[in-house]
């Protein structure tokens, strides 16, 4: 009797593989489940977008970096607020380093290294004249940005880059 039940169970399991249906045709890509839509720019627009602008208020802060008398506060996916921090009790907001899609930076020998969405860039700043110079760009160093809720968006042309996400729902 036990053998009969075991054989019947095995046969039903095998049969479900043949007649159980195929759900692969009903697959919906994950990006359609995201509550966010990507903000996309062309590569040439991305490469021309890094500038030093007038100071502005911090709205959506990220990482903080201190180098010498300068304090850098990330504005998520937009760039860095630059403060003269010679007097830590009264830091002075001297400008905004606009870097599209940026979330992090490092500084070595007064050169700022930052992610510019998918690219790694090296910036030589001159805060006394409110100017910057991009000294090096390494394209496609990083993967495309994923949405805040963790979904990837794959349907973009090769010459377009995700720089941020908008909440749509």
RODO-2510 file (C-alpha; in nm, 4 decimals, decimal comma):
residues 169
     n   res          X          Y          Z
     1     x     0,0000     0,0000     0,0000
     2     x     0,2850     0,2407     0,0868
     3     x     0,4499     0,1668    -0,2485
     4     x     0,1261     0,2438    -0,4319
     5     x     0,0863     0,5806    -0,2561
     6     x     0,4517     0,6652    -0,3206
     7     x     0,4211     0,5732    -0,6918
     8     x     0,0994     0,7732    -0,7247
     9     x     0,2641     1,0789    -0,5656
    10     x     0,5669     1,0543    -0,7950
    11     x     0,3475     1,0161    -1,1065
    12     x     0,1333     1,3175    -1,0131
    13     x     0,4460     1,5261    -0,9522
    14     x     0,5907     1,4337    -1,2917
    15     x     0,2572     1,4925    -1,4653
    16     x     0,2389     1,8487    -1,3247
    17     x     0,5607     1,9289    -1,5104
    18     x     0,3967     1,8464    -1,8447
    19     x     0,0444     1,9821    -1,7986
    20     x     0,0960     2,2401    -1,5257
    21     x     0,1131     2,5329    -1,7682
    22     x     0,3933     2,7729    -1,8471
    23     x     0,4006     3,0958    -1,6510
    24     x     0,7055     3,2274    -1,8412
    25     x     0,4789     3,3881    -2,1028
    26     x     0,3053     3,5905    -1,8297
    27     x     0,6290     3,7387    -1,6885
    28     x     0,6159     4,1122    -1,6142
    29     x     0,9533     4,2913    -1,5853
    30     x     1,0274     4,4275    -1,2390
    31     x     1,0581     4,7883    -1,3527
    32     x     0,6825     4,8023    -1,4188
    33     x     0,6299     4,7259    -1,0488
    34     x     0,8400     5,0211    -0,9313
    35     x     0,6784     5,3318    -0,7860
    36     x     0,9511     5,5400    -0,9558
    37     x     1,0302     5,6487    -1,3104
    38     x     1,3850     5,7303    -1,4193
    39     x     1,5098     6,0795    -1,5053
    40     x     1,7243     6,0224    -1,8123
    41     x     1,9661     6,2503    -2,0008
    42     x     2,1764     6,2072    -2,3136
    43     x     2,5497     6,1449    -2,2602
    44     x     2,6528     6,4828    -2,4053
    45     x     2,4179     6,6631    -2,1645
    46     x     2,5595     6,4672    -1,8701
    47     x     2,9177     6,5499    -1,9670
    48     x     2,8420     6,9235    -1,9912
    49     x     2,6389     6,9466    -1,6692
    50     x     2,9104     6,9643    -1,4004
    51     x     2,9457     7,3263    -1,2845
    52     x     3,0068     7,5313    -0,9695
    53     x     2,6957     7,7346    -0,8874
    54     x     2,5828     7,9795    -0,6214
    55     x     2,5009     7,8352    -0,2812
    56     x     2,1540     7,7004    -0,2166
    57     x     1,9709     7,5425     0,0770
    58     x     2,0191     7,1752     0,1622
    59     x     1,7000     6,9815     0,0842
    60     x     1,7866     6,6109     0,0641
    61     x     2,1240     6,5583     0,2300
    62     x     2,3428     6,2536     0,1908
    63     x     2,7038     6,1874     0,2857
    64     x     2,9307     6,4466     0,4486
    65     x     3,3010     6,4841     0,3668
    66     x     3,5596     6,7040     0,5391
    67     x     3,8884     6,8033     0,3738
    68     x     4,1053     7,0702     0,5341
    69     x     3,8880     7,3763     0,5890
    70     x     3,6203     7,2611     0,3434
    71     x     3,3071     7,0672     0,4253
    72     x     3,1122     6,8895     0,1475
    73     x     2,7484     6,7861     0,2011
    74     x     2,5879     6,5697    -0,0657
    75     x     2,2529     6,6686    -0,2150
    76     x     2,1436     6,3208    -0,3241
    77     x     2,1933     6,2623    -0,6966
    78     x     2,2494     6,6341    -0,7609
    79     x     2,5934     6,7305    -0,6268
    80     x     2,7626     6,8801    -0,3205
    81     x     2,7135     7,1879    -0,1067
    82     x     3,0572     7,3359    -0,0342
    83     x     3,1193     7,5104     0,2978
    84     x     3,4190     7,7050     0,4222
    85     x     3,4570     7,5348     0,7587
    86     x     3,7576     7,7346     0,8892
    87     x     3,5339     7,8248     1,1837
    88     x     3,3342     7,5057     1,2599
    89     x     3,0980     7,7044     1,4821
    90     x     2,9983     7,9143     1,1797
    91     x     3,0469     7,7295     0,8467
    92     x     2,9898     7,9482     0,5406
    93     x     2,8051     7,8041     0,2412
    94     x     3,0237     7,9156    -0,0520
    95     x     2,8582     7,7314    -0,3397
    96     x     2,7098     7,4213    -0,4917
    97     x     2,9141     7,1757    -0,6985
    98     x     2,6508     7,0454    -0,9395
    99     x     2,7284     6,6854    -1,0431
   100     x     2,4286     6,5013    -1,1905
   101     x     2,3667     6,1569    -1,0423
   102     x     2,6321     6,2048    -0,7738
   103     x     2,6220     6,0349    -0,4355
   104     x     2,9829     6,0224    -0,3171
   105     x     3,3238     6,1823    -0,3490
   106     x     3,6823     6,1426    -0,2366
   107     x     3,9626     6,3982    -0,2352
   108     x     4,3335     6,3407    -0,2848
   109     x     4,5939     6,6127    -0,3424
   110     x     4,3161     6,8732    -0,3849
   111     x     4,1539     6,6771    -0,6705
   112     x     3,7902     6,5794    -0,6158
   113     x     3,6912     6,2359    -0,7450
   114     x     3,3150     6,1884    -0,7771
   115     x     3,0606     5,9718    -0,9499
   116     x     2,8786     6,1566    -1,2278
   117     x     2,5969     5,9000    -1,2623
   118     x     2,7779     5,6137    -1,4440
   119     x     3,1069     5,8006    -1,4951
   120     x     3,3980     5,8667    -1,2602
   121     x     3,5265     6,2231    -1,2893
   122     x     3,8263     6,4101    -1,1479
   123     x     3,7660     6,7774    -1,0713
   124     x     4,0234     7,0438    -0,9944
   125     x     3,8386     7,3153    -0,8007
   126     x     3,9380     7,6768    -0,7418
   127     x     3,6872     7,7927    -0,4828
   128     x     3,8506     8,1370    -0,4591
   129     x     3,7377     8,2085    -0,8176
   130     x     3,4264     7,9857    -0,8045
   131     x     3,5556     7,7756    -1,0927
   132     x     3,6230     7,4097    -1,1604
   133     x     3,7985     7,2085    -1,4271
   134     x     3,7235     6,8453    -1,5098
   135     x     4,0663     6,6912    -1,5570
   136     x     3,9605     6,3315    -1,6273
   137     x     3,6450     6,1348    -1,7087
   138     x     3,6225     5,7565    -1,7116
   139     x     3,2907     5,6666    -1,8798
   140     x     3,0719     5,3770    -1,7659
   141     x     3,2699     5,3058    -1,4486
   142     x     2,9506     5,2434    -1,2513
   143     x     2,6259     5,0624    -1,3393
   144     x     2,3052     5,2514    -1,4156
   145     x     2,1346     5,3809    -1,1025
   146     x     1,8597     5,1584    -0,9596
   147     x     1,5359     5,3034    -0,8258
   148     x     1,4982     5,3848    -0,4547
   149     x     1,2683     5,0839    -0,4155
   150     x     1,5328     4,8526    -0,5625
   151     x     1,4110     4,7909    -0,9158
   152     x     1,6321     4,8088    -1,2261
   153     x     1,5265     4,9852    -1,5426
   154     x     1,6720     4,8232    -1,8514
   155     x     1,4897     4,9793    -2,1448
   156     x     1,7080     5,2816    -2,2166
   157     x     1,9315     5,3458    -2,5191
   158     x     2,3097     5,3205    -2,4810
   159     x     2,3586     5,6997    -2,5142
   160     x     2,1170     5,7796    -2,2278
   161     x     2,1954     5,7785    -1,8573
   162     x     1,9756     5,7688    -1,5473
   163     x     2,0617     6,0607    -1,3176
   164     x     1,7764     6,0370    -1,0657
   165     x     1,4283     5,8935    -1,0011
   166     x     1,0825     6,0519    -0,9631
   167     x     0,8151     5,9034    -0,7385
   168     x     0,5132     5,8399    -0,9628
   169     x     0,2615     5,6666    -0,7353
***
